[in-house]
């Protein structure tokens, strides 16, 4: 009996491994477990297929650009919604109210957005493997174990 291929979008939104789309890549499922920085700690390998999550030293530096793009998109969407529903005017400070609400929204959503950008970044470099149960994951060629954690 064939098993359905998990959705790419669902696996990224739920922070699943891009190779098998089933295993967790973060140690905590709660994005708001802020105590001790545990919300960003990742498993070294996928819990199901064994895919390495840190492909090279400084691999996740690129997520800053992804996160920036996502926050700009989110800010644009909230601005358009504010404009359509409430209107934008400098005369009665509605635009400044939007700015405050948008800033608050981005601060509250920061932990899930950071996790989402990491998952999305990893999914661009690790492709889905329908035979993940049979085949071993590729070893990252640029990992130097002694250098991991030096950045």
N, C-alpha and C positions, 0 to 999 in steps of 0.2 A: 504494500500500500504506500503510495507516494505521499510524502509530507509536503505541505505547502511551503513555498519560499516566503519567509517573513518579509514584511514591507520595509523598504529602505527608510522611509520617512518615520515610521513608527519606531524602528530600531534606533535611529538617531535621536528622536524626541525622548525616548526612554533610556538613553545612555547605555545601549547594548553594543557588544563587540561587532565591528563591521564585517568580520570574517564569517562568523556563524550567525550573527544577528539574534543571538539568544542569551549569551553570557553577559554578566555584569562587568563593567570595566571600572566602576567606582566602588570603593570599599563600603561607603554609606549610601543608602538609597535616598536619604534625606538631604536635599540641597541646602537646607537651613540648619544643619548640625554644625554651627559655626565655632563651637568651643574646641580649641586646639587645632583649628584648621582642617578637621577631618572631612569636611564636605568636598575637598578637592583631592584627597588621597585616592590614588588609583591602584588597582591590583597590578602587579608586575606582568602577569599573564591573564588572559581571559579565563574565567572560572570554568568554562566548558571546553573550548577548543585549544587553549594553550597559546593563543596569539599574543606576542609581546606587545605591550601597550606603549612603551617608550622606545621608539625606533632608533633614535640616536641622541647624542648629547645636544641639549637645547632644542629638541624637536618641537616643543610646544610654544616657542617664541612666536610663530606665525599666527597663533590663535588671537593675538592682540589685534591683528588686522581683521580677522573674522568677527571678533567681538565688536569692533568699531563699526563694521558694516551692518551688523545686526542691530546695534543701538541706533544707528542713523536711520535704518529702515523703520524701526519701531517708533522713533521720534517723528518721522514723516507721516506714518499712519495715524499717530495720535493727533498730530497737527491738522491733518485733513478731517478726521472725525470731529475734532473740536470746532473747526471752521464750519462744517456742515451742520452740526447740532447746536452750537452756541454762537458761533460767529467770531470774527477776529476784528478787534478795533483797539487802537492805541488810545483813543479818547477816553474810554471807560476802563482801561487796564485789563481787558479780557485776554489779551495776548500774554500779559505777565502772569495771569492766573494759569494759563496753559503751561507756561514755562515752569511754574512751581509744581503743578500736578505732574508734568512730564519728568521733571527731576526726581520727584518723590517715587514715581513709578520705576524709573531706571535704577534707583538705589535699592528699592525693594526686590526688584527682579535680578539684581547683579549676580547672586550665587547661581541660580539656574542658568543664566545666560553664559556665565563662565564655563560651566559644565557642558552646556550645549555646544559652545564653540570648540571645546576640546574634542568632543565626540564627532562633530562635523569635520574638523581638521583631520582626525585619525581616519575617518571614513573615506577621505579623498586619497589616502595613501595605501590603505589596506582594502582590497576588494573582496566581495562576497565569494565564498567558495562552497558550492553545493555539496562537495565531497569532503567537508571539513571533518566528518567523523572518521573517515578512512585515511586521509592524507595529513601528514604532519605540517604545521605552519612553517613558512620560510623563515630562516634565521636572518635577522637584520644584519646586513653586512658592515655597517658603520658603527657598531657598538663596541666601545672599549670599556670593559667593566671597571677598570681602575679610574676612568674619567667620569663615570656616572655620578651625579651629585655635586660636581665641581662648579657648576654654573649657578 
